[in-house]
Amino acid sequence: MAATCLVALSGAALAADGEEAGRNEYRAACAGCHGESAKGDGPVGPILNIEMPDLTKLSAANDGEFPFQKTFMIVDGRAGVRAHGDPMPIWGDRFKAEAAVTGGYAAEIMARGRLLALVQYLESIQE
């Protein structure tokens, strides 16, 4: 019984850590353009003369279902999905480069983990 409670508490802690990680990734990587509220009102958009999308409406624009895989691929940017165009950084490359000290495949795993946390955060803020 105690082991079950420990596992359940660990899972809840990991979920909370994952949510916090996703929120932190969003603030560091996305808020400048998309705004703290993810509604497309960040300070960089007007400088680039680009209308930023409201990231809280991704599910609404997809018949009420969050387009998880598509969003992941767009944010990653390395698989030829260029729906966001050139102004948006290719976060998969940036995250992998930042993790390069871990070497090889570990850097890719770390990059994908950051992308996953970020996209899960975007899913959690849908209106």
N, CA, C and O atoms as CSV, one atom per row, in Angstrom:
chain,resi,resn,atom,element,x,y,z
A,1,MET,N,N,0.824,-1.196,0.000
A,1,MET,CA,C,0.000,0.000,0.000
A,1,MET,C,C,0.867,1.258,0.000
A,1,MET,O,O,0.624,2.192,-0.764
A,2,ALA,N,N,1.869,1.269,0.856
A,2,ALA,CA,C,2.745,2.434,0.931
A,2,ALA,C,C,3.477,2.649,-0.387
A,2,ALA,O,O,3.671,3.782,-0.827
A,3,ALA,N,N,3.882,1.540,-1.015
A,3,ALA,CA,C,4.582,1.648,-2.304
A,3,ALA,C,C,3.665,2.229,-3.367
A,3,ALA,O,O,4.100,3.028,-4.196
A,4,THR,N,N,2.385,1.828,-3.346
A,4,THR,CA,C,1.419,2.359,-4.311
A,4,THR,C,C,1.241,3.855,-4.120
A,4,THR,O,O,1.202,4.610,-5.092
A,5,CYS,N,N,1.134,4.286,-2.871
A,5,CYS,CA,C,0.993,5.718,-2.589
A,5,CYS,C,C,2.231,6.485,-3.038
A,5,CYS,O,O,2.126,7.585,-3.580
A,6,LEU,N,N,3.406,5.895,-2.809
A,6,LEU,CA,C,4.648,6.550,-3.210
A,6,LEU,C,C,4.711,6.709,-4.726
A,6,LEU,O,O,5.097,7.765,-5.227
A,7,VAL,N,N,4.333,5.663,-5.450
A,7,VAL,CA,C,4.331,5.731,-6.913
A,7,VAL,C,C,3.328,6.770,-7.390
A,7,VAL,O,O,3.629,7.546,-8.297
A,8,ALA,N,N,2.141,6.796,-6.794
A,8,ALA,CA,C,1.122,7.774,-7.186
A,8,ALA,C,C,1.597,9.192,-6.917
A,8,ALA,O,O,1.418,10.077,-7.754
A,9,LEU,N,N,2.198,9.413,-5.765
A,9,LEU,CA,C,2.711,10.744,-5.443
A,9,LEU,C,C,3.852,11.133,-6.373
A,9,LEU,O,O,3.954,12.288,-6.786
A,10,SER,N,N,4.707,10.174,-6.701
A,10,SER,CA,C,5.806,10.455,-7.628
A,10,SER,C,C,5.269,10.839,-8.994
A,10,SER,O,O,5.785,11.758,-9.630
A,11,GLY,N,N,4.233,10.139,-9.452
A,11,GLY,CA,C,3.616,10.468,-10.739
A,11,GLY,C,C,3.022,11.863,-10.735
A,11,GLY,O,O,3.158,12.604,-11.709
A,12,ALA,N,N,2.365,12.220,-9.645
A,12,ALA,CA,C,1.783,13.566,-9.541
A,12,ALA,C,C,2.880,14.622,-9.523
A,12,ALA,O,O,2.740,15.680,-10.138
A,13,ALA,N,N,3.969,14.335,-8.821
A,13,ALA,CA,C,5.083,15.288,-8.779
A,13,ALA,C,C,5.711,15.446,-10.153
A,13,ALA,O,O,6.044,16.556,-10.567
A,14,LEU,N,N,5.875,14.325,-10.866
A,14,LEU,CA,C,6.435,14.397,-12.217
A,14,LEU,C,C,5.528,15.184,-13.145
A,14,LEU,O,O,6.004,15.970,-13.965
A,15,ALA,N,N,4.217,14.977,-13.020
A,15,ALA,CA,C,3.275,15.722,-13.858
A,15,ALA,C,C,3.369,17.210,-13.562
A,15,ALA,O,O,3.359,18.031,-14.479
A,16,ALA,N,N,3.459,17.558,-12.281
A,16,ALA,CA,C,3.583,18.971,-11.913
A,16,ALA,C,C,4.892,19.541,-12.438
A,16,ALA,O,O,4.928,20.663,-12.943
A,17,ASP,N,N,5.973,18.764,-12.318
A,17,ASP,CA,C,7.265,19.209,-12.847
A,17,ASP,C,C,7.197,19.375,-14.356
A,17,ASP,O,O,7.758,20.326,-14.901
A,18,GLY,N,N,6.510,18.455,-15.040
A,18,GLY,CA,C,6.365,18.546,-16.490
A,18,GLY,C,C,5.582,19.772,-16.903
A,18,GLY,O,O,5.933,20.442,-17.875
A,19,GLU,N,N,4.523,20.069,-16.168
A,19,GLU,CA,C,3.721,21.257,-16.470
A,19,GLU,C,C,4.548,22.521,-16.259
A,19,GLU,O,O,4.500,23.447,-17.068
A,20,GLU,N,N,5.300,22.550,-15.174
A,20,GLU,CA,C,6.160,23.705,-14.898
A,20,GLU,C,C,7.248,23.827,-15.966
A,20,GLU,O,O,7.571,24.931,-16.404
A,21,ALA,N,N,7.809,22.696,-16.380
A,21,ALA,CA,C,8.839,22.709,-17.428
A,21,ALA,C,C,8.268,23.263,-18.724
A,21,ALA,O,O,8.911,24.070,-19.394
A,22,GLY,N,N,7.064,22.832,-19.078
A,22,GLY,CA,C,6.425,23.334,-20.292
A,22,GLY,C,C,6.137,24.820,-20.225
A,22,GLY,O,O,6.345,25.544,-21.198
A,23,ARG,N,N,5.662,25.271,-19.083
A,23,ARG,CA,C,5.390,26.701,-18.895
A,23,ARG,C,C,6.693,27.497,-19.000
A,23,ARG,O,O,6.729,28.563,-19.615
A,24,ASN,N,N,7.757,26.972,-18.398
A,24,ASN,CA,C,9.050,27.658,-18.469
A,24,ASN,C,C,9.593,27.695,-19.893
A,24,ASN,O,O,10.138,28.713,-20.321
A,25,GLU,N,N,9.450,26.595,-20.631
A,25,GLU,CA,C,9.884,26.578,-22.036
A,25,GLU,C,C,9.092,27.613,-22.831
A,25,GLU,O,O,9.653,28.340,-23.650
A,26,TYR,N,N,7.788,27.672,-22.582
A,26,TYR,CA,C,6.958,28.642,-23.299
A,26,TYR,C,C,7.444,30.064,-23.019
A,26,TYR,O,O,7.629,30.861,-23.939
A,27,ARG,N,N,7.643,30.364,-21.757
A,27,ARG,CA,C,8.073,31.725,-21.394
A,27,ARG,C,C,9.410,32.081,-22.035
A,27,ARG,O,O,9.601,33.205,-22.499
A,28,ALA,N,N,10.331,31.124,-22.061
A,28,ALA,CA,C,11.666,31.392,-22.602
A,28,ALA,C,C,11.689,31.424,-24.126
A,28,ALA,O,O,12.405,32.234,-24.716
A,29,ALA,N,N,10.918,30.555,-24.768
A,29,ALA,CA,C,11.025,30.396,-26.221
A,29,ALA,C,C,9.922,31.083,-27.015
A,29,ALA,O,O,10.142,31.463,-28.166
A,30,CYS,N,N,8.749,31.251,-26.429
A,30,CYS,CA,C,7.582,31.647,-27.225
A,30,CYS,C,C,6.944,32.977,-26.832
A,30,CYS,O,O,6.386,33.674,-27.679
A,31,ALA,N,N,7.025,33.323,-25.562
A,31,ALA,CA,C,6.273,34.480,-25.067
A,31,ALA,C,C,6.687,35.790,-25.720
A,31,ALA,O,O,5.865,36.697,-25.851
A,32,GLY,N,N,7.929,35.906,-26.128
A,32,GLY,CA,C,8.367,37.140,-26.778
A,32,GLY,C,C,7.548,37.468,-28.009
A,32,GLY,O,O,7.248,38.632,-28.273
A,33,CYS,N,N,7.187,36.447,-28.759
A,33,CYS,CA,C,6.383,36.651,-29.974
A,33,CYS,C,C,4.888,36.462,-29.718
A,33,CYS,O,O,4.066,37.267,-30.157
A,34,HIS,N,N,4.545,35.384,-28.998
A,34,HIS,CA,C,3.133,35.025,-28.840
A,34,HIS,C,C,2.489,35.621,-27.598
A,34,HIS,O,O,1.276,35.505,-27.420
A,35,GLY,N,N,3.282,36.262,-26.729
A,35,GLY,CA,C,2.742,36.893,-25.538
A,35,GLY,C,C,2.672,35.948,-24.354
A,35,GLY,O,O,2.590,34.731,-24.521
A,36,GLU,N,N,2.704,36.515,-23.155
A,36,GLU,CA,C,2.610,35.715,-21.928
A,36,GLU,C,C,1.327,34.894,-21.902
A,36,GLU,O,O,1.317,33.775,-21.388
A,37,SER,N,N,0.249,35.440,-22.451
A,37,SER,CA,C,-1.039,34.748,-22.446
A,37,SER,C,C,-1.208,33.839,-23.656
A,37,SER,O,O,-2.231,33.165,-23.774
A,38,ALA,N,N,-0.231,33.805,-24.557
A,38,ALA,CA,C,-0.241,32.984,-25.778
A,38,ALA,C,C,-1.295,33.426,-26.787
A,38,ALA,O,O,-1.665,32.656,-27.673
A,39,LYS,N,N,-1.776,34.645,-26.662
A,39,LYS,CA,C,-2.831,35.135,-27.543
A,39,LYS,C,C,-2.297,35.908,-28.751
A,39,LYS,O,O,-3.066,36.540,-29.476
A,40,GLY,N,N,-0.978,35.856,-28.966
A,40,GLY,CA,C,-0.400,36.513,-30.132
A,40,GLY,C,C,-0.044,37.962,-29.918
A,40,GLY,O,O,0.154,38.709,-30.876
A,41,ASP,N,N,0.039,38.366,-28.654
A,41,ASP,CA,C,0.253,39.782,-28.350
A,41,ASP,C,C,1.626,40.076,-27.752
A,41,ASP,O,O,1.773,41.002,-26.954
A,42,GLY,N,N,2.625,39.292,-28.135
A,42,GLY,CA,C,3.974,39.526,-27.633
A,42,GLY,C,C,4.598,40.768,-28.242
A,42,GLY,O,O,4.142,41.242,-29.283
A,43,PRO,N,N,5.628,41.299,-27.612
A,43,PRO,CA,C,6.239,42.543,-28.083
A,43,PRO,C,C,7.035,42.419,-29.382
A,43,PRO,O,O,7.296,43.432,-30.031
A,44,VAL,N,N,7.427,41.209,-29.779
A,44,VAL,CA,C,8.260,41.051,-30.977
A,44,VAL,C,C,7.445,41.102,-32.269
A,44,VAL,O,O,7.955,41.552,-33.295
A,45,GLY,N,N,6.205,40.656,-32.240
A,45,GLY,CA,C,5.364,40.643,-33.441
A,45,GLY,C,C,5.323,41.963,-34.177
A,45,GLY,O,O,5.580,41.998,-35.380
A,46,PRO,N,N,5.009,43.048,-33.494
A,46,PRO,CA,C,4.974,44.345,-34.185
A,46,PRO,C,C,6.329,44.763,-34.761
A,46,PRO,O,O,6.389,45.417,-35.802
A,47,ILE,N,N,7.403,44.388,-34.088
A,47,ILE,CA,C,8.737,44.723,-34.592
A,47,ILE,C,C,9.000,43.998,-35.912
A,47,ILE,O,O,9.572,44.569,-36.840
A,48,LEU,N,N,8.578,42.737,-35.984
A,48,LEU,CA,C,8.755,41.948,-37.205
A,48,LEU,C,C,7.665,42.225,-38.233
A,48,LEU,O,O,7.716,41.735,-39.361
A,49,ASN,N,N,6.676,43.021,-37.823
A,49,ASN,CA,C,5.527,43.321,-38.680
A,49,ASN,C,C,4.797,42.040,-39.100
A,49,ASN,O,O,4.427,41.860,-40.260
A,50,ILE,N,N,4.605,41.159,-38.113
A,50,ILE,CA,C,3.940,39.879,-38.334
A,50,ILE,C,C,2.810,39.739,-37.324
A,50,ILE,O,O,2.988,40.033,-36.141
A,51,GLU,N,N,1.659,39.296,-37.784
A,51,GLU,CA,C,0.556,39.001,-36.870
A,51,GLU,C,C,0.764,37.597,-36.316
A,51,GLU,O,O,0.728,36.615,-37.059
A,52,MET,N,N,0.978,37.510,-35.023
A,52,MET,CA,C,1.229,36.228,-34.375
A,52,MET,C,C,-0.088,35.520,-34.085
A,52,MET,O,O,-1.063,36.160,-33.692
A,53,PRO,N,N,-0.124,34.204,-34.276
A,53,PRO,CA,C,-1.360,33.463,-34.010
A,53,PRO,C,C,-1.652,33.342,-32.516
A,53,PRO,O,O,-0.747,33.355,-31.682
A,54,ASP,N,N,-2.923,33.225,-32.211
A,54,ASP,CA,C,-3.394,32.984,-30.854
A,54,ASP,C,C,-3.241,31.489,-30.590
A,54,ASP,O,O,-3.992,30.685,-31.142
A,55,LEU,N,N,-2.291,31.115,-29.764
A,55,LEU,CA,C,-2.007,29.704,-29.518
A,55,LEU,C,C,-3.011,29.050,-28.579
A,55,LEU,O,O,-2.961,27.837,-28.373
A,56,THR,N,N,-3.922,29.831,-28.008
A,56,THR,CA,C,-4.961,29.249,-27.155
A,56,THR,C,C,-6.147,28.760,-27.979
A,56,THR,O,O,-7.083,28.176,-27.433
A,57,LYS,N,N,-6.113,28.993,-29.275
A,57,LYS,CA,C,-7.237,28.640,-30.155
A,57,LYS,C,C,-6.907,27.491,-31.109
A,57,LYS,O,O,-7.647,27.261,-32.066
A,58,LEU,N,N,-5.822,26.771,-30.870
A,58,LEU,CA,C,-5.434,25.693,-31.777
A,58,LEU,C,C,-6.481,24.580,-31.813
A,58,LEU,O,O,-6.792,24.055,-32.883
A,59,SER,N,N,-7.020,24.221,-30.661
A,59,SER,CA,C,-8.068,23.191,-30.625
A,59,SER,C,C,-9.334,23.677,-31.314
A,59,SER,O,O,-9.949,22.940,-32.085
A,60,ALA,N,N,-9.723,24.912,-31.036
A,60,ALA,CA,C,-10.938,25.471,-31.643
A,60,ALA,C,C,-10.834,25.478,-33.164
A,60,ALA,O,O,-11.827,25.261,-33.858
A,61,ALA,N,N,-9.646,25.724,-33.674
A,61,ALA,CA,C,-9.444,25.749,-35.125
A,61,ALA,C,C,-9.342,24.346,-35.718
A,61,ALA,O,O,-9.256,24.190,-36.936
A,62,ASN,N,N,-9.354,23.331,-34.864
A,62,ASN,CA,C,-9.217,21.941,-35.305
A,62,ASN,C,C,-10.394,21.103,-34.793
A,62,ASN,O,O,-10.206,19.996,-34.288
A,63,ASP,N,N,-11.598,21.641,-34.931
A,63,ASP,CA,C,-12.830,20.949,-34.528
A,63,ASP,C,C,-12.810,20.485,-33.075
A,63,ASP,O,O,-13.328,19.416,-32.751
A,64,GLY,N,N,-12.209,21.296,-32.202
A,64,GLY,CA,C,-12.230,21.003,-30.777
A,64,GLY,C,C,-11.180,20.013,-30.307
A,64,GLY,O,O,-11.132,19.689,-29.120
A,65,GLU,N,N,-10.344,19.529,-31.201
A,65,GLU,CA,C,-9.311,18.561,-30.823
A,65,GLU,C,C,-7.934,19.194,-31.005
A,65,GLU,O,O,-7.626,19.746,-32.062
A,66,PHE,N,N,-7.120,19.108,-29.972
A,66,PHE,CA,C,-5.788,19.700,-30.056
A,66,PHE,C,C,-4.940,18.919,-31.061
A,66,PHE,O,O,-4.805,17.703,-30.932
A,67,PRO,N,N,-4.370,19.594,-32.054
A,67,PRO,CA,C,-3.550,18.920,-33.074
A,67,PRO,C,C,-2.130,18.675,-32.550
A,67,PRO,O,O,-1.182,19.352,-32.948
A,68,PHE,N,N,-2.007,17.704,-31.661
A,68,PHE,CA,C,-0.758,17.506,-30.928
A,68,PHE,C,C,0.425,17.245,-31.859
A,68,PHE,O,O,1.433,17.948,-31.797
A,69,GLN,N,N,0.302,16.242,-32.715
A,69,GLN,CA,C,1.432,15.880,-33.573
A,69,GLN,C,C,1.810,17.019,-34.516
A,69,GLN,O,O,2.991,17.318,-34.695
A,70,LYS,N,N,0.818,17.644,-35.110
A,70,LYS,CA,C,1.088,18.759,-36.022
A,70,LYS,C,C,1.779,19.902,-35.278
A,70,LYS,O,O,2.735,20.491,-35.783
A,71,THR,N,N,1.292,20.210,-34.084
A,71,THR,CA,C,1.892,21.282,-33.293
A,71,THR,C,C,3.334,20.934,-32.933
A,71,THR,O,O,4.224,21.779,-33.024
A,72,PHE,N,N,3.557,19.692,-32.527
A,72,PHE,CA,C,4.912,19.245,-32.198
A,72,PHE,C,C,5.838,19.423,-33.396
A,72,PHE,O,O,6.944,19.946,-33.260
A,73,MET,N,N,5.386,18.989,-34.567
A,73,MET,CA,C,6.211,19.072,-35.776
A,73,MET,C,C,6.479,20.524,-36.172
A,73,MET,O,O,7.584,20.855,-36.602
A,74,ILE,N,N,5.493,21.373,-36.032
A,74,ILE,CA,C,5.677,22.788,-36.384
A,74,ILE,C,C,6.670,23.448,-35.438
A,74,ILE,O,O,7.569,24.165,-35.878
A,75,VAL,N,N,6.510,23.207,-34.137
A,75,VAL,CA,C,7.420,23.816,-33.173
A,75,VAL,C,C,8.833,23.256,-33.355
A,75,VAL,O,O,9.806,24.008,-33.316
A,76,ASP,N,N,8.949,21.951,-33.551
A,76,ASP,CA,C,10.255,21.330,-33.784
A,76,ASP,C,C,10.904,21.959,-35.014
A,76,ASP,O,O,12.046,22.415,-34.951
A,77,GLY,N,N,10.178,21.983,-36.132
A,77,GLY,CA,C,10.634,22.668,-37.335
A,77,GLY,C,C,11.668,21.949,-38.168
A,77,GLY,O,O,12.121,22.493,-39.175
A,78,ARG,N,N,12.061,20.734,-37.784
A,78,ARG,CA,C,13.130,20.046,-38.504
A,78,ARG,C,C,12.643,19.062,-39.549
A,78,ARG,O,O,13.454,18.535,-40.311
A,79,ALA,N,N,11.363,18.800,-39.611
A,79,ALA,CA,C,10.859,17.750,-40.501
A,79,ALA,C,C,10.225,18.299,-41.769
A,79,ALA,O,O,9.406,17.622,-42.391
A,80,GLY,N,N,10.582,19.490,-42.155
A,80,GLY,CA,C,10.048,20.040,-43.392
A,80,GLY,C,C,8.681,20.670,-43.253
A,80,GLY,O,O,8.114,21.129,-44.245
A,81,VAL,N,N,8.134,20.705,-42.043
A,81,VAL,CA,C,6.854,21.355,-41.817
A,81,VAL,C,C,7.150,22.834,-41.618
A,81,VAL,O,O,7.601,23.237,-40.546
A,82,ARG,N,N,6.906,23.628,-42.621
A,82,ARG,CA,C,7.245,25.046,-42.553
A,82,ARG,C,C,5.994,25.916,-42.549
A,82,ARG,O,O,5.993,27.012,-43.109
A,83,ALA,N,N,4.942,25.434,-41.923
A,83,ALA,CA,C,3.691,26.188,-41.888
A,83,ALA,C,C,3.866,27.525,-41.185
A,83,ALA,O,O,3.151,28.483,-41.479
A,84,HIS,N,N,4.809,27.592,-40.264
A,84,HIS,CA,C,5.006,28.839,-39.537
A,84,HIS,C,C,5.932,29.794,-40.271
A,84,HIS,O,O,6.104,30.931,-39.831
A,85,GLY,N,N,6.533,29.369,-41.373
A,85,GLY,CA,C,7.382,30.259,-42.161
A,85,GLY,C,C,8.753,30.474,-41.548
A,85,GLY,O,O,9.103,29.860,-40.540
A,86,ASP,N,N,9.510,31.340,-42.160
A,86,ASP,CA,C,10.889,31.555,-41.755
A,86,ASP,C,C,11.082,32.312,-40.444
A,86,ASP,O,O,12.063,32.038,-39.753
A,87,PRO,N,N,10.221,33.237,-40.058
A,87,PRO,CA,C,10.503,34.006,-38.835
A,87,PRO,C,C,10.575,33.154,-37.563
A,87,PRO,O,O,11.294,33.511,-36.630
A,88,MET,N,N,9.849,32.043,-37.511
A,88,MET,CA,C,9.867,31.233,-36.293
A,88,MET,C,C,11.127,30.376,-36.266
A,88,MET,O,O,11.439,29.687,-37.237
A,89,PRO,N,N,11.844,30.421,-35.156
A,89,PRO,CA,C,13.055,29.603,-35.048
A,89,PRO,C,C,12.743,28.115,-35.151
A,89,PRO,O,O,11.626,27.685,-34.862
A,90,ILE,N,N,13.718,27.351,-35.556
A,90,ILE,CA,C,13.595,25.893,-35.583
A,90,ILE,C,C,14.036,25.414,-34.200
A,90,ILE,O,O,15.219,25.184,-33.948
A,91,TRP,N,N,13.057,25.273,-33.321
A,91,TRP,CA,C,13.356,25.000,-31.920
A,91,TRP,C,C,14.020,23.647,-31.723
A,91,TRP,O,O,14.836,23.499,-30.814
A,92,GLY,N,N,13.702,22.665,-32.535
A,92,GLY,CA,C,14.353,21.361,-32.401
A,92,GLY,C,C,15.860,21.475,-32.518
A,92,GLY,O,O,16.591,20.882,-31.725
A,93,ASP,N,N,16.334,22.232,-33.499
A,93,ASP,CA,C,17.776,22.439,-33.665
A,93,ASP,C,C,18.362,23.215,-32.495
A,93,ASP,O,O,19.434,22.876,-31.994
A,94,ARG,N,N,17.665,24.248,-32.065
A,94,ARG,CA,C,18.178,25.055,-30.942
A,94,ARG,C,C,18.266,24.239,-29.664
A,94,ARG,O,O,19.279,24.271,-28.965
A,95,PHE,N,N,17.190,23.503,-29.362
A,95,PHE,CA,C,17.188,22.706,-28.142
A,95,PHE,C,C,18.271,21.623,-28.199
A,95,PHE,O,O,18.933,21.354,-27.197
A,96,LYS,N,N,18.450,21.006,-29.367
A,96,LYS,CA,C,19.475,19.967,-29.508
A,96,LYS,C,C,20.866,20.572,-29.355
A,96,LYS,O,O,21.728,19.978,-28.708
A,97,ALA,N,N,21.093,21.732,-29.935
A,97,ALA,CA,C,22.398,22.392,-29.816
A,97,ALA,C,C,22.700,22.733,-28.356
A,97,ALA,O,O,23.838,22.604,-27.905
A,98,GLU,N,N,21.681,23.165,-27.628
A,98,GLU,CA,C,21.878,23.498,-26.217
A,98,GLU,C,C,22.207,22.264,-25.386
A,98,GLU,O,O,22.851,22.368,-24.342
A,99,ALA,N,N,21.765,21.096,-25.848
A,99,ALA,CA,C,22.017,19.845,-25.125
A,99,ALA,C,C,23.220,19.094,-25.685
A,99,ALA,O,O,23.485,17.966,-25.268
A,100,ALA,N,N,23.947,19.690,-26.610
A,100,ALA,CA,C,25.035,19.004,-27.313
A,100,ALA,C,C,26.116,18.480,-26.380
A,100,ALA,O,O,26.785,17.499,-26.707
A,101,VAL,N,N,26.301,19.105,-25.235
A,101,VAL,CA,C,27.337,18.646,-24.305
A,101,VAL,C,C,27.060,17.227,-23.811
A,101,VAL,O,O,27.976,16.521,-23.389
A,102,THR,N,N,25.783,16.812,-23.867
A,102,THR,CA,C,25.447,15.451,-23.449
A,102,THR,C,C,25.842,14.449,-24.515
A,102,THR,O,O,26.018,13.266,-24.224
A,103,GLY,N,N,25.982,14.911,-25.744
A,103,GLY,CA,C,26.459,14.062,-26.832
A,103,GLY,C,C,25.383,13.265,-27.529
A,103,GLY,O,O,24.434,12.787,-26.908
A,104,GLY,N,N,25.551,13.132,-28.836
A,104,GLY,CA,C,24.780,12.263,-29.707
A,104,GLY,C,C,23.296,12.159,-29.439
A,104,GLY,O,O,22.565,13.149,-29.407
A,105,TYR,N,N,22.876,10.908,-29.247
A,105,TYR,CA,C,21.458,10.623,-29.120
A,105,TYR,C,C,20.855,11.237,-27.861
A,105,TYR,O,O,19.677,11.591,-27.850
A,106,ALA,N,N,21.644,11.366,-26.810
A,106,ALA,CA,C,21.133,11.973,-25.575
A,106,ALA,C,C,20.685,13.405,-25.822
A,106,ALA,O,O,19.694,13.854,-25.245
A,107,ALA,N,N,21.406,14.123,-26.673
A,107,ALA,CA,C,21.018,15.502,-26.994
A,107,ALA,C,C,19.674,15.527,-27.706
A,107,ALA,O,O,18.853,16.407,-27.451
A,108,GLU,N,N,19.444,14.563,-28.601
A,108,GLU,CA,C,18.156,14.478,-29.304
A,108,GLU,C,C,17.034,14.163,-28.326
A,108,GLU,O,O,15.952,14.745,-28.412
A,109,ILE,N,N,17.283,13.254,-27.406
A,109,ILE,CA,C,16.269,12.901,-26.402
A,109,ILE,C,C,15.930,14.118,-25.548
A,109,ILE,O,O,14.759,14.375,-25.267
A,110,MET,N,N,16.940,14.859,-25.140
A,110,MET,CA,C,16.693,16.055,-24.326
A,110,MET,C,C,15.921,17.105,-25.115
A,110,MET,O,O,15.022,17.748,-24.574
A,111,ALA,N,N,16.262,17.282,-26.382
A,111,ALA,CA,C,15.541,18.248,-27.224
A,111,ALA,C,C,14.082,17.847,-27.361
A,111,ALA,O,O,13.192,18.687,-27.231
A,112,ARG,N,N,13.832,16.577,-27.622
A,112,ARG,CA,C,12.443,16.118,-27.769
A,112,ARG,C,C,11.674,16.226,-26.465
A,112,ARG,O,O,10.475,16.504,-26.473
A,113,GLY,N,N,12.347,16.011,-25.350
A,113,GLY,CA,C,11.690,16.183,-24.059
A,113,GLY,C,C,11.239,17.619,-23.841
A,113,GLY,O,O,10.141,17.861,-23.339
A,114,ARG,N,N,12.082,18.562,-24.214
A,114,ARG,CA,C,11.716,19.977,-24.085
A,114,ARG,C,C,10.564,20.325,-25.014
A,114,ARG,O,O,9.641,21.043,-24.629
A,115,LEU,N,N,10.621,19.811,-26.239
A,115,LEU,CA,C,9.531,20.052,-27.194
A,115,LEU,C,C,8.229,19.459,-26.674
A,115,LEU,O,O,7.178,20.096,-26.749
A,116,LEU,N,N,8.299,18.248,-26.150
A,116,LEU,CA,C,7.111,17.583,-25.616
A,116,LEU,C,C,6.504,18.390,-24.476
A,116,LEU,O,O,5.291,18.593,-24.439
A,117,ALA,N,N,7.331,18.848,-23.553
A,117,ALA,CA,C,6.828,19.654,-22.433
A,117,ALA,C,C,6.162,20.924,-22.937
A,117,ALA,O,O,5.112,21.320,-22.431
A,118,LEU,N,N,6.760,21.555,-23.921
A,118,LEU,CA,C,6.215,22.792,-24.484
A,118,LEU,C,C,4.863,22.552,-25.144
A,118,LEU,O,O,3.921,23.311,-24.919
A,119,VAL,N,N,4.760,21.509,-25.952
A,119,VAL,CA,C,3.500,21.230,-26.653
A,119,VAL,C,C,2.424,20.783,-25.664
A,119,VAL,O,O,1.254,21.129,-25.832
A,120,GLN,N,N,2.798,20.028,-24.648
A,120,GLN,CA,C,1.821,19.662,-23.618
A,120,GLN,C,C,1.312,20.908,-22.901
A,120,GLN,O,O,0.132,20.991,-22.562
A,121,TYR,N,N,2.181,21.863,-22.671
A,121,TYR,CA,C,1.746,23.121,-22.067
A,121,TYR,C,C,0.756,23.832,-22.984
A,121,TYR,O,O,-0.281,24.311,-22.526
A,122,LEU,N,N,1.070,23.903,-24.275
A,122,LEU,CA,C,0.142,24.540,-25.219
A,122,LEU,C,C,-1.213,23.837,-25.203
A,122,LEU,O,O,-2.256,24.489,-25.260
A,123,GLU,N,N,-1.196,22.521,-25.127
A,123,GLU,CA,C,-2.455,21.774,-25.057
A,123,GLU,C,C,-3.232,22.145,-23.796
A,123,GLU,O,O,-4.461,22.216,-23.825
A,124,SER,N,N,-2.533,22.380,-22.700
A,124,SER,CA,C,-3.198,22.667,-21.422
A,124,SER,C,C,-3.833,24.051,-21.371
A,124,SER,O,O,-4.675,24.298,-20.508
A,125,ILE,N,N,-3.461,24.960,-22.263
A,125,ILE,CA,C,-3.993,26.331,-22.207
A,125,ILE,C,C,-5.056,26.593,-23.274
A,125,ILE,O,O,-5.416,27.744,-23.521
A,126,GLN,N,N,-5.552,25.547,-23.897
A,126,GLN,CA,C,-6.567,25.739,-24.936
A,126,GLN,C,C,-7.871,26.249,-24.340
A,126,GLN,O,O,-8.274,25.847,-23.248
A,127,GLU,N,N,-8.522,27.141,-25.079
A,127,GLU,CA,C,-9.809,27.708,-24.637
A,127,GLU,C,C,-10.950,27.086,-25.411
A,127,GLU,O,O,-12.110,27.431,-25.185
